[in-house]
Amino acid sequence: MSLFTETLLISLCMIGLSALSLLSPYVRKQSKLLYLMGTGGLSGILIFHLLPDLKHMGGNRSLGYAGIVWAIYSLFHFLHLRNHKNGGSGHDHSKHNITFFLISMISHCLASGMLLAISETFSIGIRHSIFGALLFHKIYESLTVASVLIEKQSSRAKAIASISVYSISLPIGVILTSQYREVLTPEIAIFATSLAAGTLLGCLIFDFLIPSFHRLQNRGAAIGWILAGLFTSQLIMRM
């Protein structure tokens, strides 16, 4: 399968499922469960697929890069929360929080697009694993991210604009990486791959895992849905 075909499939998946959340009240009503299952799915893909592939490609150095990216992401997240806790009453906290969330997801999708384009330079097994992981986790991610944006944005027009930018960010990452492939050294390739894993880890912890325990009052049920998502992701990835 060519890079163009892989990018097209993932992009259509993101656009179609984001639109489904936008158009279907029923899907939005199920956003809590999708959010929890998506958290489990993302956790399984990151722990059992992306991080092992990352170590195989660049060794402990690549994991170190991912850890640095995650640490920087965490620092910005805590500074963001601290600023709004100490901010004046005139600040619209919900607006800033959704903006930070949107920027985080766009950055992650750009890095994911870079990872998909870079995967052409690795072995067929790693490339297929990366494509499968990206395709599968975008199914969960698109539904949940679109639902969050629809819920939190102040108007439908802003929600549509936010979803549109989010949906095209991955192919933009692919295009930019392909355009400048001649300057893509192995070191840059490893760093870009680590960037994708580090941002995904940050988004998973701060934008999915922690909020997931606030989505349902019954923590046991929340953990059950997260585990169901993790199990389903591993079942599909191993088919």
Sequence and secondary structure as in RCSB ss.txt:
>XXXX:A:sequence
MSLFTETLLISLCMIGLSALSLLSPYVRKQSKLLYLMGTGGLSGILIFHLLPDLKHMGGNRSLGYAGIVWAIYSL
FHFLHLRNHKNGGSGHDHSKHNITFFLISMISHCLASGMLLAISETFSIGIRHSIFGALLFHKIYESLTVASVLI
EKQSSRAKAIASISVYSISLPIGVILTSQYREVLTPEIAIFATSLAAGTLLGCLIFDFLIPSFHRLQNRGAAIGW
ILAGLFTSQLIMRM
>XXXX:A:secstr
  HHHHHHHHHHHHHHHHHHHHH HHHHHTHHHHHHHHHHHHHHHIIIIIHHHHHHHHHHHHHHHHHHHHHHHHH
HHHHHHHHHHSS TTS HHHHHHHHHHHHHHHHHHHHHHHHHHGGGS HHHHHHHHHHHHHHHHHHHHHHHHHHH
HHSSSHHHHHHHHHHHHHHHHHHHHHHHHTGGG  HHHHHHHHHHHHHHHHHIIIIIIIHHHTTT S HHHHHHH
HHHHHHHHHHHHT 
